[in-house]
Amino acid sequence: MSPQFSPDGRTLVTAAADETVVLWDVKTQKSIGSPIQLAPNTFASAALSPDGSRLFAVSTRGDGISFDMSPHAWTRHACLVAGHELTAAEWHDALPGRPYRAVCSGG
């Protein structure tokens, strides 16, 4: 699968032979969060839905994933994984170059 841009051109999705899928911020040319790891020792392929609302990824060995790309879903997932309000450092790691704001507590 070739790299693919989101419909708005702000995000690039790449998949690699190291079983990872990476989302890139086109403006900053930095990854958005950590790479998505699929099954070990496989090749990964990824695509966005035509409207950009979902990411689909699959490896040559293993199950695929379907990921909701909406900001609300990302916020909900990040807060669930962190188990607390995101710190400024965690925010910067996931969203480099974007101003920090409290999202888990609704503040």
CYANA upper distance limits for C-alpha pairs under 8 A (distance plus 0.5 A):
  1 MET  CA     15 ALA  CA      7.69
  1 MET  CA     45 SER  CA      6.00
  1 MET  CA     46 ALA  CA      7.15
  1 MET  CA     47 ALA  CA      8.21
  2 SER  CA     14 THR  CA      7.70
  2 SER  CA     15 ALA  CA      8.36
  3 PRO  CA     12 LEU  CA      7.23
  3 PRO  CA     13 VAL  CA      6.09
  3 PRO  CA     14 THR  CA      5.21
  3 PRO  CA     15 ALA  CA      7.64
  4 GLN  CA     12 LEU  CA      6.08
  4 GLN  CA     13 VAL  CA      5.72
  4 GLN  CA     14 THR  CA      7.29
  4 GLN  CA     47 ALA  CA      7.33
  4 GLN  CA     48 LEU  CA      7.94
  5 PHE  CA      9 GLY  CA      6.02
  5 PHE  CA     10 ARG  CA      7.81
  5 PHE  CA     11 THR  CA      6.20
  5 PHE  CA     12 LEU  CA      4.90
  5 PHE  CA     13 VAL  CA      6.81
  6 SER  CA     10 ARG  CA      6.91
  6 SER  CA     11 THR  CA      5.79
  6 SER  CA     12 LEU  CA      6.75
  6 SER  CA     13 VAL  CA      8.26
  6 SER  CA     48 LEU  CA      7.43
  6 SER  CA     52 GLY  CA      6.05
  7 PRO  CA     50 PRO  CA      7.82
  7 PRO  CA     51 ASP  CA      6.94
  7 PRO  CA     52 GLY  CA      6.41
  9 GLY  CA     26 VAL  CA      7.92
 10 ARG  CA     25 ASP  CA      6.63
 10 ARG  CA     26 VAL  CA      5.81
 10 ARG  CA     27 LYS  CA      7.34
 11 THR  CA     23 LEU  CA      7.06
 11 THR  CA     24 TRP  CA      5.96
 11 THR  CA     25 ASP  CA      5.51
 11 THR  CA     26 VAL  CA      5.99
 12 LEU  CA     23 LEU  CA      6.22
 12 LEU  CA     24 TRP  CA      5.45
 12 LEU  CA     25 ASP  CA      7.13
 12 LEU  CA     26 VAL  CA      6.87
 13 VAL  CA     21 VAL  CA      7.59
 13 VAL  CA     22 VAL  CA      6.30
 13 VAL  CA     23 LEU  CA      5.20
 13 VAL  CA     24 TRP  CA      6.83
 13 VAL  CA     46 ALA  CA      7.74
 13 VAL  CA     47 ALA  CA      7.81
 13 VAL  CA     48 LEU  CA      8.36
 14 THR  CA     21 VAL  CA      6.16
 14 THR  CA     22 VAL  CA      5.80
 14 THR  CA     23 LEU  CA      7.08
 14 THR  CA     24 TRP  CA      8.49
 14 THR  CA     46 ALA  CA      7.46
 15 ALA  CA     19 GLU  CA      7.88
 15 ALA  CA     20 THR  CA      6.28
 15 ALA  CA     21 VAL  CA      4.86
 15 ALA  CA     22 VAL  CA      6.91
 15 ALA  CA     44 ALA  CA      5.95
 15 ALA  CA     45 SER  CA      5.77
 15 ALA  CA     46 ALA  CA      6.34
 16 ALA  CA     20 THR  CA      6.09
 16 ALA  CA     21 VAL  CA      7.06
 16 ALA  CA     43 PHE  CA      6.83
 16 ALA  CA     44 ALA  CA      6.10
 16 ALA  CA     45 SER  CA      7.71
 17 ALA  CA     42 THR  CA      7.17
 17 ALA  CA     43 PHE  CA      4.90
 17 ALA  CA     44 ALA  CA      6.63
 18 ASP  CA     40 PRO  CA      8.50
 18 ASP  CA     41 ASN  CA      7.57
 18 ASP  CA     42 THR  CA      7.39
 18 ASP  CA     43 PHE  CA      6.89
 18 ASP  CA     44 ALA  CA      7.97
 19 GLU  CA     37 GLN  CA      6.50
 19 GLU  CA     38 LEU  CA      5.82
 19 GLU  CA     39 ALA  CA      6.97
 19 GLU  CA     40 PRO  CA      6.84
 19 GLU  CA     41 ASN  CA      7.22
 19 GLU  CA     42 THR  CA      5.89
 19 GLU  CA     43 PHE  CA      5.62
 19 GLU  CA     44 ALA  CA      5.40
 19 GLU  CA     59 SER  CA      7.39
 20 THR  CA     35 PRO  CA      6.36
 20 THR  CA     36 ILE  CA      5.91
 20 THR  CA     37 GLN  CA      5.27
 20 THR  CA     38 LEU  CA      6.58
 20 THR  CA     44 ALA  CA      6.73
 21 VAL  CA     35 PRO  CA      6.12
 21 VAL  CA     36 ILE  CA      5.50
 21 VAL  CA     37 GLN  CA      7.19
 21 VAL  CA     38 LEU  CA      8.34
 21 VAL  CA     44 ALA  CA      7.40
 21 VAL  CA     45 SER  CA      8.04
 21 VAL  CA     46 ALA  CA      7.34
 21 VAL  CA     57 ALA  CA      7.95
 22 VAL  CA     31 SER  CA      7.19
 22 VAL  CA     32 ILE  CA      8.01
 22 VAL  CA     34 SER  CA      7.85
 22 VAL  CA     35 PRO  CA      5.28
 22 VAL  CA     36 ILE  CA      6.80
 23 LEU  CA     31 SER  CA      6.23
 23 LEU  CA     32 ILE  CA      5.92
 23 LEU  CA     33 GLY  CA      8.14
 23 LEU  CA     35 PRO  CA      7.89
 24 TRP  CA     29 GLN  CA      6.81
 24 TRP  CA     30 LYS  CA      6.12
 24 TRP  CA     31 SER  CA      4.76
 24 TRP  CA     32 ILE  CA      5.88
 25 ASP  CA     29 GLN  CA      5.91
 25 ASP  CA     30 LYS  CA      6.05
 25 ASP  CA     31 SER  CA      6.55
 25 ASP  CA     32 ILE  CA      6.67
 26 VAL  CA     30 LYS  CA      7.89
 28 THR  CA     97 GLY  CA      8.01
 30 LYS  CA     96 PRO  CA      7.93
 31 SER  CA     35 PRO  CA      8.47
 32 ILE  CA     94 ALA  CA      6.09
 32 ILE  CA     95 LEU  CA      6.44
 32 ILE  CA     96 PRO  CA      8.11
 33 GLY  CA     93 ASP  CA      6.90
 33 GLY  CA     94 ALA  CA      4.51
 33 GLY  CA     95 LEU  CA      7.22
 34 SER  CA     94 ALA  CA      7.78
 38 LEU  CA     42 THR  CA      8.34
 38 LEU  CA     44 ALA  CA      7.58
 38 LEU  CA     58 VAL  CA      7.86
 38 LEU  CA     59 SER  CA      6.83
 38 LEU  CA     62 GLY  CA      8.19
 38 LEU  CA     64 GLY  CA      8.39
 39 ALA  CA     59 SER  CA      6.87
 39 ALA  CA     61 ARG  CA      6.86
 39 ALA  CA     62 GLY  CA      6.17
 39 ALA  CA     63 ASP  CA      8.28
 42 THR  CA     59 SER  CA      6.38
 42 THR  CA     60 THR  CA      6.00
 42 THR  CA     61 ARG  CA      6.58
 43 PHE  CA     59 SER  CA      5.97
 43 PHE  CA     60 THR  CA      6.13
 44 ALA  CA     57 ALA  CA      7.47
 44 ALA  CA     58 VAL  CA      6.27
 44 ALA  CA     59 SER  CA      4.89
 44 ALA  CA     60 THR  CA      7.20
 45 SER  CA     57 ALA  CA      6.10
 45 SER  CA     58 VAL  CA      5.98
 45 SER  CA     59 SER  CA      6.77
 46 ALA  CA     55 LEU  CA      7.61
 46 ALA  CA     56 PHE  CA      6.03
 46 ALA  CA     57 ALA  CA      4.65
 46 ALA  CA     58 VAL  CA      6.97
 47 ALA  CA     55 LEU  CA      6.44
 47 ALA  CA     56 PHE  CA      5.83
 47 ALA  CA     57 ALA  CA      7.00
 48 LEU  CA     52 GLY  CA      5.95
 48 LEU  CA     53 SER  CA      7.85
 48 LEU  CA     54 ARG  CA      6.24
 48 LEU  CA     55 LEU  CA      5.09
 48 LEU  CA     56 PHE  CA      6.61
 49 SER  CA     53 SER  CA      6.69
 49 SER  CA     54 ARG  CA      5.86
 49 SER  CA     55 LEU  CA      6.94
 49 SER  CA     56 PHE  CA      8.02
 52 GLY  CA     69 MET  CA      7.77
 53 SER  CA     68 ASP  CA      6.73
 53 SER  CA     69 MET  CA      5.63
 53 SER  CA     70 SER  CA      6.76
 54 ARG  CA     66 SER  CA      7.06
 54 ARG  CA     67 PHE  CA      5.95
 54 ARG  CA     68 ASP  CA      5.27
 54 ARG  CA     69 MET  CA      5.67
 54 ARG  CA     70 SER  CA      8.46
 55 LEU  CA     65 ILE  CA      8.37
 55 LEU  CA     66 SER  CA      6.15
 55 LEU  CA     67 PHE  CA      5.50
 55 LEU  CA     68 ASP  CA      7.10
 55 LEU  CA     69 MET  CA      7.07
 56 PHE  CA     64 GLY  CA      7.70
 56 PHE  CA     65 ILE  CA      6.19
 56 PHE  CA     66 SER  CA      5.11
 56 PHE  CA     67 PHE  CA      6.95
 57 ALA  CA     64 GLY  CA      5.91
 57 ALA  CA     65 ILE  CA      5.78
 57 ALA  CA     66 SER  CA      7.17
 58 VAL  CA     62 GLY  CA      7.89
 58 VAL  CA     63 ASP  CA      6.91
 58 VAL  CA     64 GLY  CA      4.50
 58 VAL  CA     65 ILE  CA      6.91
 59 SER  CA     63 ASP  CA      7.50
 59 SER  CA     64 GLY  CA      7.02
 68 ASP  CA     73 ALA  CA      6.70
 68 ASP  CA     74 TRP  CA      8.15
 69 MET  CA     73 ALA  CA      7.25
 69 MET  CA     74 TRP  CA      7.33
 70 SER  CA     74 TRP  CA      6.92
 71 PRO  CA     75 THR  CA      6.60
 72 HIS  CA     76 ARG  CA      6.65
 73 ALA  CA     77 HIS  CA      6.58
 74 TRP  CA     78 ALA  CA      6.51
 75 THR  CA     79 CYS  CA      6.62
 75 THR  CA    103 VAL  CA      7.35
 75 THR  CA    104 CYS  CA      7.71
 76 ARG  CA     80 LEU  CA      6.65
 76 ARG  CA    104 CYS  CA      7.98
 77 HIS  CA     81 VAL  CA      6.62
 78 ALA  CA     82 ALA  CA      6.52
 78 ALA  CA     86 LEU  CA      8.43
 79 CYS  CA     83 GLY  CA      6.23
 79 CYS  CA     84 HIS  CA      6.67
 79 CYS  CA     85 GLU  CA      7.06
 79 CYS  CA     86 LEU  CA      7.38
 79 CYS  CA    103 VAL  CA      8.43
 79 CYS  CA    104 CYS  CA      6.05
 80 LEU  CA     84 HIS  CA      8.15
 82 ALA  CA     86 LEU  CA      7.34
 84 HIS  CA    104 CYS  CA      7.58
 85 GLU  CA    102 ALA  CA      7.17
 85 GLU  CA    103 VAL  CA      7.50
 85 GLU  CA    104 CYS  CA      5.57
 85 GLU  CA    105 SER  CA      6.89
 86 LEU  CA     90 GLU  CA      6.36
 86 LEU  CA     91 TRP  CA      6.69
 86 LEU  CA    102 ALA  CA      7.32
 86 LEU  CA    103 VAL  CA      7.87
 86 LEU  CA    104 CYS  CA      7.45
 87 THR  CA     91 TRP  CA      6.65
 88 ALA  CA     92 HIS  CA      6.58
 88 ALA  CA    100 TYR  CA      6.48
 88 ALA  CA    101 ARG  CA      8.45
 89 ALA  CA     93 ASP  CA      6.65
 90 GLU  CA     94 ALA  CA      6.81
 91 TRP  CA     95 LEU  CA      6.21
 91 TRP  CA     96 PRO  CA      7.93
 91 TRP  CA    100 TYR  CA      6.80
 92 HIS  CA     96 PRO  CA      5.09
 92 HIS  CA     97 GLY  CA      7.44
 92 HIS  CA     98 ARG  CA      7.75
 92 HIS  CA    100 TYR  CA      7.79
101 ARG  CA    107 GLY  CA      8.10
102 ALA  CA    106 GLY  CA      7.15
102 ALA  CA    107 GLY  CA      5.71
103 VAL  CA    107 GLY  CA      6.59
